[in-house]
Amino acid sequence: VVKITAPRDPDRAAIRRIVAAAFGRDDEADIVEGVRAEGAILVELAAWKTPRRMVGHVLFTRMRCPDPRRRIAALGPVAVTPTVQRLGVGQALCRRGIDLCRALGAEAVVVLGHPDYYPRFGFSAEAVRMIESPFSGNPAFMALALKPGALDEPLKLDYPAAFG
Ligand SMILES: CC(C)(COP(=O)(O)OP(=O)(O)OC[C@H]1O[C@@H](n2cnc3c(N)ncnc32)[C@H](O)[C@@H]1OP(=O)(O)O)[C@@H](O)C(=O)NCCC(=O)NCCS
């Protein structure tokens, strides 16, 4: 059981540690900081084992989708401290984050992630068929419509520069 909160400025070092430890490299931690620097964060959550021990983190980025105008979020990276993986922390972070995106008016969420992990939240590769993005055609590229029909017409999605 973990507590999930929105992280605060002093938590940034812990976020960097957890994301880098989970992925075994710095790239994803750099993405988190880059999205933050661009002001493109829609939802960010941290999971706490104790009030001082952060064990997980998830980011949802506000995407640019001007034509047709859609409010779309991108999930990721999601990271759980290696010693605490496979205990439900990642799922709790993703579920809570998706709920918050919906509450904030997001019409859909996209993800570039493991095709075995994200379908449990409703993501599918079929849902991205109308989306033109740098990741189109990649089986790891999946989406979840939060509003019926949100992904039923062609749309072009721009990732923030932080995603490289
Ligand atoms: C992926 C990650 C966020 C999942 O969070 P978690 O808290 O460990 O996982 P949960 O307990 O929520 O879910 C467990 C299920 O996820 C799947 N899963 C978790 N880690 C997995 C992995 N490394 N490979 C494949 N499936 C995995 C399994 O289906 C697992 O179910 P099982 O334990 O019954 O086999 C976490 O393991 C992590 O930080 N991994 C390293 C970084 C990463 O790859 N992030 C995702 C990028 S798309």
The ligand as an SDF file (V2000), in Angstrom:
LIG
                    3D

 48 50  0  0  0  0  0  0  0  0999 V2000
    6.9130   -1.0360  -15.6210 C   0  0  0  0  0  0  0  0  0  0  0  0
    6.6920   -0.5680  -14.1900 C   0  0  0  0  0  0  0  0  0  0  0  0
    6.3600    0.9060  -14.1490 C   0  0  0  0  0  0  0  0  0  0  0  0
    5.4890   -1.3730  -13.6430 C   0  0  0  0  0  0  0  0  0  0  0  0
    5.2360   -0.9880  -12.3200 O   0  0  0  0  0  0  0  0  0  0  0  0
    5.1710   -2.1180  -11.1870 P   0  0  0  0  0  0  0  0  0  0  0  0
    4.6860   -1.4600   -9.9560 O   0  0  0  0  0  0  0  0  0  0  0  0
    6.4550   -2.8280  -11.1410 O   0  0  0  0  0  0  0  0  0  0  0  0
    4.1080   -3.1470  -11.7930 O   0  0  0  0  0  0  0  0  0  0  0  0
    2.6730   -3.4860  -11.2390 P   0  0  0  0  0  0  0  0  0  0  0  0
    2.8190   -4.1780   -9.9370 O   0  0  0  0  0  0  0  0  0  0  0  0
    1.8020   -2.3110  -11.3090 O   0  0  0  0  0  0  0  0  0  0  0  0
    2.1830   -4.4930  -12.3390 O   0  0  0  0  0  0  0  0  0  0  0  0
    2.7430   -5.7930  -12.3640 C   0  0  0  0  0  0  0  0  0  0  0  0
    2.5110   -6.3840  -13.7030 C   0  0  0  0  0  0  0  0  0  0  0  0
    3.1070   -5.5640  -14.6720 O   0  0  0  0  0  0  0  0  0  0  0  0
    3.7660   -6.3580  -15.6270 C   0  0  0  0  0  0  0  0  0  0  0  0
    5.1650   -6.0110  -15.5480 N   0  0  0  0  0  0  0  0  0  0  0  0
    5.7910   -5.3000  -14.5830 C   0  0  0  0  0  0  0  0  0  0  0  0
    7.0880   -5.1660  -14.8580 N   0  0  0  0  0  0  0  0  0  0  0  0
    7.2830   -5.7820  -16.0060 C   0  0  0  0  0  0  0  0  0  0  0  0
    8.4120   -5.9880  -16.8070 C   0  0  0  0  0  0  0  0  0  0  0  0
    9.6280   -5.5450  -16.4620 N   0  0  0  0  0  0  0  0  0  0  0  0
    8.2670   -6.6760  -17.9460 N   0  0  0  0  0  0  0  0  0  0  0  0
    7.0550   -7.1440  -18.3120 C   0  0  0  0  0  0  0  0  0  0  0  0
    5.9460   -6.9920  -17.5840 N   0  0  0  0  0  0  0  0  0  0  0  0
    6.0540   -6.3220  -16.4480 C   0  0  0  0  0  0  0  0  0  0  0  0
    3.4980   -7.7710  -15.2840 C   0  0  0  0  0  0  0  0  0  0  0  0
    2.3560   -8.1750  -16.0040 O   0  0  0  0  0  0  0  0  0  0  0  0
    3.1630   -7.7160  -13.8330 C   0  0  0  0  0  0  0  0  0  0  0  0
    2.2600   -8.6800  -13.4550 O   0  0  0  0  0  0  0  0  0  0  0  0
    2.8130  -10.0020  -12.6860 P   0  0  0  0  0  0  0  0  0  0  0  0
    3.6190   -9.4830  -11.5200 O   0  0  0  0  0  0  0  0  0  0  0  0
    1.5640  -10.6910  -12.3310 O   0  0  0  0  0  0  0  0  0  0  0  0
    3.6500  -10.6830  -13.6990 O   0  0  0  0  0  0  0  0  0  0  0  0
    7.9270   -0.8410  -13.2960 C   0  0  0  0  0  0  0  0  0  0  0  0
    8.1790   -2.2100  -13.2630 O   0  0  0  0  0  0  0  0  0  0  0  0
    9.1720   -0.1180  -13.7510 C   0  0  0  0  0  0  0  0  0  0  0  0
    9.4830    0.9770  -13.2720 O   0  0  0  0  0  0  0  0  0  0  0  0
    9.9480   -0.7370  -14.6710 N   0  0  0  0  0  0  0  0  0  0  0  0
   11.1560   -0.1610  -15.1860 C   0  0  0  0  0  0  0  0  0  0  0  0
   10.8990    1.0730  -16.0130 C   0  0  0  0  0  0  0  0  0  0  0  0
    9.9250    0.8310  -17.1400 C   0  0  0  0  0  0  0  0  0  0  0  0
   10.1100   -0.0650  -17.9340 O   0  0  0  0  0  0  0  0  0  0  0  0
    8.8580    1.6730  -17.2020 N   0  0  0  0  0  0  0  0  0  0  0  0
    7.7950    1.5490  -18.1760 C   0  0  0  0  0  0  0  0  0  0  0  0
    8.1980    2.0530  -19.5090 C   0  0  0  0  0  0  0  0  0  0  0  0
    6.9130    1.8330  -20.6910 S   0  0  0  0  0  0  0  0  0  0  0  0
  1  2  1  0
  2  3  1  0
  2  4  1  0
  2 36  1  0
  4  5  1  0
  5  6  1  0
  6  7  2  0
  6  8  1  0
  6  9  1  0
  9 10  1  0
 10 11  2  0
 10 12  1  0
 10 13  1  0
 13 14  1  0
 14 15  1  0
 15 16  1  0
 15 30  1  0
 16 17  1  0
 17 18  1  0
 17 28  1  0
 18 19  1  0
 18 27  1  0
 19 20  2  0
 20 21  1  0
 21 22  1  0
 21 27  2  0
 22 23  1  0
 22 24  2  0
 24 25  1  0
 25 26  2  0
 26 27  1  0
 28 29  1  0
 28 30  1  0
 30 31  1  0
 31 32  1  0
 32 33  2  0
 32 34  1  0
 32 35  1  0
 36 37  1  0
 36 38  1  0
 38 39  2  0
 38 40  1  0
 40 41  1  0
 41 42  1  0
 42 43  1  0
 43 44  2  0
 43 45  1  0
 45 46  1  0
 46 47  1  0
 47 48  1  0
M  END
$$$$
